[in-house]
Amino acid sequence: MDDKRVVLCGANAYDMKYYFNPAFNGIPDSIKDELHIICVLFTEEVGGIFTIVFEEDGSLSLETNAEEDDIYYDEISSGLLVSEIRRKRQELLESLSLYYRVFILKEDISQILKEEEQG
C-alpha cells in the first residue's frame, strides 16, 4: 500500500474481524457505527476483504479483494455493492472526505468550500 494512503476501516470475512483506525477516533460514534455496519454487511454478502481508504488527496476509495483460492467470493456482486454504497452513502463519504481534508491534512475549509462551489 502507498504511504500516502490511510485505511479508515475494513472488514475481513476470513478472520471475521472488523478494523477501525484509532487515528480517527474523533469521528462521531454514530458514523463509526454506520461504517462498521457497511463493512461487515459487505463481507457477509460477498465475502473477501473490504476496506475504506483515504487517498492522498482526501478522497475515499472502497476496495475489495479476496484470497486467490476463495471460490465463494462473488466478484460481480462485489462491484455492484461498491457502486450501491457509493450511491446510497454519497453524503457520508463526502463528509468523511471533508473531515479528512480539514482535520488530518489541515486544509483551509473556506478554500475547500470555494473549490466545491466552482466545481
Secondary structure as UniProt FT lines:
FT   TURN            3..4
FT   STRAND          6..12
FT   TURN            13..16
FT   STRAND          17..20
FT   HELIX           22..24
FT   TURN            25..26
FT   HELIX           29..46
FT   STRAND          49..54
FT   TURN            56..57
FT   STRAND          60..65
FT   TURN            68..69
FT   TURN            71..72
FT   HELIX           75..88
FT   HELIX           90..99
FT   HELIX           100..104
FT   HELIX           109..118
//
